[in-house]
Amino acid sequence: MGSPPALAVDSSDNGAPRREPAAHLDRSARSARGILTRHQDNLELYRVRDYKVTEPFWLRLFGLGNLVVSSMDVSSPSLEIRAIRDPNGRREELRKYVELCRDKKRVRVTEFES
């Protein structure tokens, strides 16, 4: 499998459309935000727990949506990727890379009911 494409990650503090690509999705996804003070988040793919797609009306008009990724990471419990094209396709693409990363690291996620 070739090098996976990077996802566009919203990196604006004030809603201005400033974007930076996420890192290669074979190990982790990174997002950066801020103009004067830069903040970077790194999410290890094997820690991803769940995915949620939201498609607000104003984004659907342009064929866009948001992808929210929940993780087991304490420092970065979620990552929101805003205003991306084909969010459902990107979710499936990300899910595939998460499974590949888990297989490579030999990690399995188990859910317990309380």
TORKOL-4160 file (C-alpha; in steps of 0.2 Angstrom, whole numbers, padded with zeros to 4 digits, m for minus):
114
<pt num="1" X="0000" Y="0000" Z="0000"/>
<pt num="2" X="0007" Y="0017" Z="m0005"/>
<pt num="3" X="0009" Y="0032" Z="0006"/>
<pt num="4" X="m0008" Y="0037" Z="0013"/>
<pt num="5" X="m0015" Y="0054" Z="0009"/>
<pt num="6" X="m0014" Y="0068" Z="0022"/>
<pt num="7" X="m0031" Y="0074" Z="0029"/>
<pt num="8" X="m0034" Y="0093" Z="0030"/>
<pt num="9" X="m0035" Y="0099" Z="0048"/>
<pt num="10" X="m0043" Y="0115" Z="0053"/>
<pt num="11" X="m0029" Y="0125" Z="0062"/>
<pt num="12" X="m0038" Y="0142" Z="0065"/>
<pt num="13" X="m0042" Y="0150" Z="0082"/>
<pt num="14" X="m0054" Y="0162" Z="0075"/>
<pt num="15" X="m0063" Y="0152" Z="0061"/>
<pt num="16" X="m0052" Y="0159" Z="0047"/>
<pt num="17" X="m0049" Y="0145" Z="0034"/>
<pt num="18" X="m0031" Y="0141" Z="0038"/>
<pt num="19" X="m0026" Y="0123" Z="0035"/>
<pt num="20" X="m0011" Y="0112" Z="0038"/>
<pt num="21" X="m0010" Y="0094" Z="0032"/>
<pt num="22" X="m0010" Y="0080" Z="0045"/>
<pt num="23" X="0005" Y="0069" Z="0046"/>
<pt num="24" X="0006" Y="0053" Z="0036"/>
<pt num="25" X="m0008" Y="0042" Z="0042"/>
<pt num="26" X="0003" Y="0026" Z="0044"/>
<pt num="27" X="0007" Y="0030" Z="0063"/>
<pt num="28" X="m0002" Y="0046" Z="0069"/>
<pt num="29" X="m0012" Y="0061" Z="0064"/>
<pt num="30" X="m0006" Y="0078" Z="0069"/>
<pt num="31" X="m0015" Y="0095" Z="0069"/>
<pt num="32" X="m0008" Y="0112" Z="0071"/>
<pt num="33" X="m0017" Y="0128" Z="0076"/>
<pt num="34" X="m0014" Y="0146" Z="0080"/>
<pt num="35" X="m0005" Y="0160" Z="0072"/>
<pt num="36" X="0006" Y="0168" Z="0085"/>
<pt num="37" X="0007" Y="0154" Z="0097"/>
<pt num="38" X="0007" Y="0137" Z="0089"/>
<pt num="39" X="m0001" Y="0122" Z="0096"/>
<pt num="40" X="0002" Y="0105" Z="0089"/>
<pt num="41" X="m0008" Y="0089" Z="0094"/>
<pt num="42" X="m0003" Y="0072" Z="0089"/>
<pt num="43" X="m0015" Y="0057" Z="0090"/>
<pt num="44" X="m0008" Y="0039" Z="0088"/>
<pt num="45" X="m0019" Y="0030" Z="0077"/>
<pt num="46" X="m0019" Y="0014" Z="0087"/>
<pt num="47" X="m0028" Y="0024" Z="0101"/>
<pt num="48" X="m0043" Y="0029" Z="0090"/>
<pt num="49" X="m0059" Y="0023" Z="0098"/>
<pt num="50" X="m0073" Y="0031" Z="0088"/>
<pt num="51" X="m0077" Y="0042" Z="0073"/>
<pt num="52" X="m0092" Y="0054" Z="0071"/>
<pt num="53" X="m0097" Y="0063" Z="0055"/>
<pt num="54" X="m0107" Y="0079" Z="0056"/>
<pt num="55" X="m0114" Y="0088" Z="0041"/>
<pt num="56" X="m0121" Y="0105" Z="0046"/>
<pt num="57" X="m0133" Y="0112" Z="0033"/>
<pt num="58" X="m0121" Y="0126" Z="0028"/>
<pt num="59" X="m0107" Y="0114" Z="0025"/>
<pt num="60" X="m0118" Y="0101" Z="0015"/>
<pt num="61" X="m0122" Y="0115" Z="0003"/>
<pt num="62" X="m0104" Y="0114" Z="m0003"/>
<pt num="63" X="m0102" Y="0095" Z="m0001"/>
<pt num="64" X="m0092" Y="0097" Z="0015"/>
<pt num="65" X="m0093" Y="0090" Z="0033"/>
<pt num="66" X="m0084" Y="0087" Z="0049"/>
<pt num="67" X="m0075" Y="0072" Z="0055"/>
<pt num="68" X="m0073" Y="0070" Z="0074"/>
<pt num="69" X="m0061" Y="0057" Z="0080"/>
<pt num="70" X="m0062" Y="0051" Z="0098"/>
<pt num="71" X="m0047" Y="0042" Z="0106"/>
<pt num="72" X="m0041" Y="0034" Z="0122"/>
<pt num="73" X="m0027" Y="0047" Z="0123"/>
<pt num="74" X="m0028" Y="0057" Z="0139"/>
<pt num="75" X="m0019" Y="0073" Z="0132"/>
<pt num="76" X="m0029" Y="0073" Z="0115"/>
<pt num="77" X="m0046" Y="0064" Z="0118"/>
<pt num="78" X="m0053" Y="0070" Z="0102"/>
<pt num="79" X="m0048" Y="0078" Z="0085"/>
<pt num="80" X="m0060" Y="0088" Z="0075"/>
<pt num="81" X="m0056" Y="0089" Z="0056"/>
<pt num="82" X="m0068" Y="0103" Z="0049"/>
<pt num="83" X="m0075" Y="0106" Z="0032"/>
<pt num="84" X="m0068" Y="0092" Z="0023"/>
<pt num="85" X="m0074" Y="0085" Z="0006"/>
<pt num="86" X="m0082" Y="0067" Z="0007"/>
<pt num="87" X="m0082" Y="0066" Z="0026"/>
<pt num="88" X="m0089" Y="0048" Z="0026"/>
<pt num="89" X="m0076" Y="0042" Z="0013"/>
<pt num="90" X="m0062" Y="0050" Z="0024"/>
<pt num="91" X="m0069" Y="0041" Z="0039"/>
<pt num="92" X="m0068" Y="0024" Z="0030"/>
<pt num="93" X="m0051" Y="0029" Z="0024"/>
<pt num="94" X="m0045" Y="0033" Z="0042"/>
<pt num="95" X="m0053" Y="0018" Z="0049"/>
<pt num="96" X="m0043" Y="0007" Z="0037"/>
<pt num="97" X="m0027" Y="0015" Z="0042"/>
<pt num="98" X="m0032" Y="0013" Z="0061"/>
<pt num="99" X="m0034" Y="m0005" Z="0058"/>
<pt num="100" X="m0018" Y="m0007" Z="0049"/>
<pt num="101" X="m0009" Y="0002" Z="0063"/>
<pt num="102" X="m0016" Y="m0009" Z="0076"/>
<pt num="103" X="m0011" Y="m0024" Z="0066"/>
<pt num="104" X="0006" Y="m0018" Z="0064"/>
<pt num="105" X="0008" Y="m0014" Z="0083"/>
<pt num="106" X="m0002" Y="m0030" Z="0088"/>
<pt num="107" X="m0015" Y="m0020" Z="0098"/>
<pt num="108" X="m0033" Y="m0024" Z="0101"/>
<pt num="109" X="m0046" Y="m0013" Z="0109"/>
<pt num="110" X="m0058" Y="m0021" Z="0121"/>
<pt num="111" X="m0074" Y="m0012" Z="0127"/>
<pt num="112" X="m0081" Y="m0016" Z="0144"/>
<pt num="113" X="m0098" Y="m0013" Z="0150"/>
<pt num="114" X="m0101" Y="m0005" Z="0167"/>
